[in-house]
Amino acid sequence: MAAYCGFGREYRRFVIDYGSVFKHISEPDCQRNLDLLLARQWKDFRGLPRSVTAAAIDGNYSTDDVLAWAKKYPPGRLIVVRGLQSDVAPRIAKVQRERDEKRGQVRKHGGRFYNLNVGNFKMSLYRDLEKVNPELPGFVSFPTGCEDRYFQELVAESRVSIKKLGYTVWRWVCPEHQANEMLDTMCYATAAALKSGVNAISDVGWARLEATLEGAPMPAPPPPPLNMSPEEYIPEQPARNKTCPQIDTVTGSTGGWLSAGRGWWERER
């Protein structure tokens, strides 16, 4: 499963698209589809293409195969992550050095492998999902047409207390036979955005980004000619800039400007 998310001012998140990529990561067809996902673009409200700024992929399963595919992209574009069940672990921490348990060799991860305190990410998400005012910091926006199963997976887990060696510990658990991939992908997308520095952008920085991405306001149409009624007049549309501005600050696909198009890749190829 995979999901595209945008990030904006005051920690707001915007779900853009989601779907499935079939086959194993070691298979060429799967790798080709993943490459297509990273290369995909959307058109914003001005018709300008928007690309993926940063991405994260789960490396907890088939770690070596995931790292082998990911190395074709720079660490600033794609990171490999895995979740940890610990409330005291750092939110994001780089894996410094580890060995393959089967072969005993040191894994080469190119400085792109990170451990995530997924419990922290999940608590933050669940808190933000309770917000109904879109102006509140952390509000999560969803496109129209999301299926019920998407939301079922997004909130599939719950935090429960268990006894371990006489102590009470907290764990996130998922009901049997209930998928939770959408929750995982939201956490990974958030990790990619945080690693790219989206939460470090100041209000001034966001204002500059919005000015760069949105451009100048669209001019008002001229009035209709004297010999034509307003109902008959169709003003000529101003030309649009068809070049995508290059920016060197993380945008996180802000403001919910991107349109949703679910289902285009949810099929086996």
N, C-alpha and C positions, 0 to 999 in steps of 0.2 A: 504494500500500500504506500501511497505517497500523497502529499498535499502541498499546495502552494499557499503561502500566507504573506500578507503585507503588514508592515509595521509603520506606525505614525507617531505623532506627538503624544506625550504623556502616556507612553506604554500601551497605546491602543493597538489592537490587532484586527486584521481583516482577512477572513478566509476567502480565497479566490477560486480554488479548484481542488479536486481530489479524485483519486482513482486507483487502479491496480496495475501493477507491472508483473506479469506472470513469468514463470521460469526461474531457474536458479541463477544467482549472480555470476557463476562461473561460465554460463552459457553465452555465446556471442549474441544471440537474439535479445537476451535480457540486457546485456551491456549496451547494445545498440539502442534499445528503447530508453534506457537511462540517459544515454547521450542526447537523445532527442528531447527528453524532458528538460535537461539543463539548457538546451539550445532554444527552447520554445520562447516565443514572444507574444505579448498581448498588445492590443491597441488601446490607448487611453482615450479620454473623452475628446481629445483633439486629433485622434487618428495617428498618434506617434507610437512607435513600438517601445515596449518596456520589457526588459530582460530580467532573468534571475540574477540577483546581486550576490547572494550567498546561499549555500545549501549544506545539509547534513544528512548522512546516511548511517543507518544502524550497523555497527560492526560487532555486535555481540554474538552473532551467528555467522559461521564461515568467515571468520575475521581475516584470514590471509587472502581469500578471494576478494573480499571487499577492499582491502588495502591495495591489492594488485590493480584493481580497476580504478580506484580513486587517485592513484599516483599520476594519472595523465592530466589531472587538473591541479592548479596551484593551491596550496593550503588556504589562501585567502578567499578562494572561491568555493572549495568543498572540504568539509571536515568529516571525519569518521567518529561516531560517538557510541557509547554504551552506557546503560543506566546502572546505578548502584543503589542498593537498598540500605541507605544509611542517612539518618537525620543530621549527623554531624559532619558529613563530607562536604567539601567545597562545592559550590553550585556548578562550576566548570573547572576541571583540572586536567592539565595535559598529562598523558601517560608518558612517563620518562623512559622506562626500559622494562621489557618483559620478554619471556621466552615462550616459544610455542611448546605447549605441554606434550604434544606427540613427538616432535622432532628434536626438541631441546635447543633449537636455534633461536637467536635473538631476533625478534620481529623488527623489520625495518618499516616504520610508519611515517617517515618523512616529516615529523613534527606536526602531524595533522590528526592524531588520535587523542580523544578526550573522554574522560569519565564524567558522567553527569549525575548530580544529586536529583534524580527524577522526582523524588517525593516533594522537593522544594518547588519544582516546576508545576507539578500537579496541584499542590495547594494553592499556588498563585493563580493558576487557570481557573480552578473551581471558585475561588473568591471573585474573580472577574466575571465569570459566567452569571453570577447573581445580579449583576448590575443591569438595570433597564434603561438608564439614562445614557444616551450615546455621547454626551458631553463629559461624562465622568472619566477620569484617568483609568486606563486599563480595560475600557469597554471593548468587547469582542463583537465584531460585525460578521454576519453570514449572508451569502448571496441567496437570492430566492431559488427555490427548487431543490434545496438540500433534502435528501431522503431521510426517513425516520432512522434507518440503520446508521446513518452518519452520526446523529446525535446520541444514539444508543451506545455506539463505540466511544464517542467522545467523553461520556461520563460513565463508562463501564465499571470503573474501579471505585472502591471506597477504602477509607483509612480505618483500620481496626486495631485494637490492642490485643496482644497475645502474651502469654507467659513463656519466658525463656530463661532457664537456669535460675528460676526464682525471681526474675526481674520482669517488669512490664515493658514491652517494646511495641512500637507501632509499625505496622506494615500495610502496604497498599495491596489489596486483593481484588481479584476479578472473578465473578461467578463462573462456574463451569459451563463450557460451551458458549460463552459470550466473548465475541471478538473485541479487542481494544486497540486496534491499529490506529484509529483516528486520534486517540489520546496520545499514543506514542509519537505520531508524526507531528502533532501540534507542539509537543515538548521539543522535538528535534529542530523544528523550524525556529522556535524561540531561541534555542541554543545557538543556532547559526547566526541569527540576528544579533544576539548579545555578543557573540565572539567578534562580529564585524563592527561593533561599537555603536549600534543604533541607539542605545539608551544613553550614550554619552553626548549626543548631539544637543546643543543648547537651543533655546527658543530662537536666537538669532540664526543659528545654523539651519533650523527647520524653515525659517522664513526665506532664507536664501535658496534652499532646496526647492521649496514650493514655487518661488519666482522663476527658478531655472526650468522646472518641469512643466509648470503651467504656462509660462510665457506671459506676454502682454494680454490684457483683456480683449475679448473679441469686440470689434467696433460695432456700433449700432447701425442697422441697415438704413440706407437713405430713404427719404419719404417717397411715396409713389408719384409718378408724373401727373400733371394736372388733368390729362385726358384719360386717366385710368383710375378706377375705384380701388380702394385698399384690398377688397376681396380678390380682384384680378391680378394684383401686383405680386410678383414673386421676385424678391431682391436677389441679386447675384451674390453668391457666397464668396467671402474673401478667401484668397489662396492660403493653404495651410503649409507650414514648414514641414517637410517630409523627412528631415534629418533628426535623428535622435541625439539630444545634447549629451555630451560626455561630462560626467561628474565624478569627482574623486572622493566623495563622501557617501557613506552608506545611506541609501534612500529607503530600503526596506519595502519598496513598492507602496509608498505611503498613501494615506487618504482614501483608500477604497476606490481608487480611480480605475482599477482594472476590472474588466467584465468577466463574468463566470462563463465557463463552457464545459461543464462536467459531462463525462461520458465519452469524450473523444478518444481517450486512451484506455478506457476500461474494457479491454477486450484482449484476447490472446492473439499474438501475431506470429 
